[in-house]
Amino acid sequence: MADSSEFTANLPARTTASEAPIPFARPGNLAAIIGRIEEVVEEETAGIRSDTGYDLKASNARKSRYLYELTRAMKGGSEAEFLEQHREGLTRLRQKLAKNEAAILAHLSAVNEVASLLRSAIQRAETDGTYSAGEFGRMKG
């Protein structure tokens, strides 16, 4: 008998249940997705504020996955209907995203400040005045 893999090698890959096309989701499903997005945003905000080793890359991956899920769930539906049905959840999410943005901006500002301090310290350590370009210029005159 022939090996079945020789017959299936040229077939398209099977889609899992999570990859199958999703019809327009019921309002409850969209509310659950919005809730998951809210949770990950809150977690990220708290993590940025309190944990110096917080994994932003993993958090961004989760947010992207949930936003993709939301986009797929909304396919085939009316945006106006979605906005009307989920106004309260979207308002909460917008507020959480504003807090998240503030935490990210503060984090980036702190990282930039530390980088500037390190750059200044390195420059001071490397330029003790002995071999600076200014010193060579004065000797020529």
N, C-alpha and C positions, 0 to 999 in steps of 0.2 A: 504494500500500500504506500502511496505517496504521502510525504509529510504535509500536514495541513498548512504549515507556515509558507510553503511554496505557492499556495493558492491565495493566501491572505496578504502576502507581502505587498501587492499592488493595490490593495483596497485602501480607501481613506481611513484614517484613524477614527476609532469610535469616540463619540463624545460622551462624557460623563453626564450625570444628571445636572451637575452644577454648570456645565457648559452648554447645555441644550438651550434653544431659544426660549426666552421667558415672555409669556404674554403680559399685557399690561397688568401690573400687580394690583391687588385689592388695597384699599386705603390702609388697612391694618398692617400689611406688609411694608408699605412705604413708611408708616409711622415707626415700625420696628427698625428699619434701615436708618432713618433719621436718628432714632434713639442710640443706635450703635455708633453713628458718627459723633453724636454728642458725647458719648462715653469716652471715645478715643481722644477727642479734643480736650476734654476735661483732664484725662490722664496725662496727656502730653503737657498741658499747662502746668499741672502740679509737678510733674517730673522735671520740667525745665527750671522751675522755681526752687526745687528742693534737692535734686539729685544731680551732682556734677557729672556722674557717669551715665546719665539717662541716654538711652539709645534712640536718637532722633531718626536714624535711618529706618529702624524697624517701625517706629511710630508713623513715619511718612508712608511706608509701605501699607500699613493697615488703613490709613486715611484714604490712600489711593484706591485700595481694594473696595472699601465701602462706598466711595464716590462712584466708582465704576458700577457697583451693584445698584446704586440708586439710579444711575443713568439707564442701565438695562431695564430696571423695573418700571421706569417711566415711559419706555418705548411704546408707542401706540396709544398713548393717553394724551389728554389735553393738559397743557402747561397751566392754563388758567384754572382748570378744575383742581389740579394738584396744589396750586398755590392757595386756593380757597379752602380745600379740605385740610391742609396742613399748616395753615397760617401760624398757629400757636407754636407748633414744633419748630418751624422755620425761624420764628422770632427768637425762641430760646437758643437755637443753634447759632444765629447771627450774633447774639450777645456773647456766647461762649467763644465764638471765633474771634471777636474783638478782644477779649481777654487773652486768648491764645496769641494773637498777633502782638499785643503789648509785651507778653512774656518773651516771645521770640525776638522782638526788637531789642528788649533789654539784654537778653542773652548775647545777641550779636554785638551789641554795643560793648558789653563787658569783654567779649572775646577780642574785639578790635582794640580795646584799651590795653589788655594784657599783651597783645602782639606789639603794640606801639612801645610799651615799657620794655619788652624784651629787645626790640630793635634798637632802642636808645641805649640800653645797657651794653649790647654787643658793640655798637658804634663807639661808645666811650671806652670800652675795653680794648678795641682795636686801634684807637687813635689816642695814643698817649702824648702826641705832639712831637715825638722824636723823628718820625719819618713822614710827616704830613706834607702835602703839596705846597702849602703856604711856607713852610720852612725852607724848601728848596728854592722857591721864588725869591726869598729875601737874600739868600746867599749869592745869587747871580748878580744882583745890583750893586 
